Amino acid sequence: MFKLTILTIGKYKESWVAEAVEHYKKLLSKLVKLNIKIISPPPNSGSLCSSVLIKAEAEKILKAKGQTTTNKNAPGGKTTERH
């Protein structure tokens, strides 16, 4: 059986989204082991410009996966490791 992990930023804002997710989880359960992981959004995400927000969300997703990337624009630049 395949394993499928879906990483998502933030909770579902609409109730119909949660219902749809549960519906598709049930349908897919015969084919894959589905794991949905909700990642908290970056702090102050509402006030960040889109390019900064995208980079912050990408870092949180990679961190949740156990990976990091180099951010050359960050002061001092971060070291990278991919597992």
C-alpha positions, 0 to 999 in steps of 0.5 A: 500500500502506498503512503501519501502525506499531504502538508498544508499551511493553516487550518481549513477556514471553511467547514465544507473543505474539512468535509471534502477532505474527510470524504476523499480520505475515505475514498482513498483509504482503499488505495493509499495510507493517507496522512494529512499534516497541518502546519501552523502558518508563519508568525505575522503571515497576514502582514507579510508580502507574498514573496516573503510569505511564500519563502517562510511557508516553504521553509516551514514545509521543508522543516516539517519534512526534515529538510532545510534549504539555503536562504541566500537572502537571509543575513549570514545565509543559512546552511543547507541539508537535504535528507 
